[in-house]
Amino acid sequence: MEIKTDALVLRTADYGENDKMLTLFSLQYGKISAAAKGVRKPGAKLRFAAQPFCFAEYVLAEKGERHTVVSAALTDGFYALREDIGKFYAAACVTGISDAVLYGGIVNEELFLRAVSALGEMCRGNEAEALISFFLKALELSGYGLSFGACAGCGAPLAEGLRFDLSDGSFYCGECARGAGASLSTLNVLRKCAGQPYDAEAAGKDGVLRALRLLSAYFGEKTGARVKALGEYIALLGA
Ligand SMILES: [Zn+2]
């Protein structure tokens, strides 16, 4: 039996002499593995379909639990991501985060659409902000949404001296004093990337780096997953 699905390549691993095993994020079927035979041979017709970040309509042969790529029609290869190391790592964060929060066979259409649109935004513009927006949405869809409107303890506006508590994903004022110290620049970058009102003067470049560090720590705390690309991208931004 054959199935047709819109899917994004999350991860690839070489196997056999010329083959790759793909981890696909499918719009219709969630996360699935599929063998791509012969794709490491030079000039292989389906070589493109076994590249990271490839977004295509795949036709898969299904035999029990196993899938094999029969054909693929490219929707978007997001090639600009391969020409810039920052964009490449940020995109790898999108696929790594998706991989970490998805369980086999669970369909998550919204996360899929967000991942694809984040990769498109990264090609066209600021990859760090596109990553933070995607990260916030992925956390929310996984039940770990952040709260950054006002102090989660007393409702006071968040000002200098604010704190962030990794255990519940909330910001607190200096009086309530829960969690560890955080900065206004982090808070305003998060608000900006979540599409909320923010203070443009406070949302500087160091806020982007700090926001990513905070999200990465929070993600690790909640999911126990470690996304290698996140550490690499943060190191690159901080250099
Ligand atoms: Zn408070």
Residues whose N, C-alpha, C, O or C-beta is under 5 A from the ligand:
A	BS01	ZN	C151 G153 C154 G155 A156 C173 C176
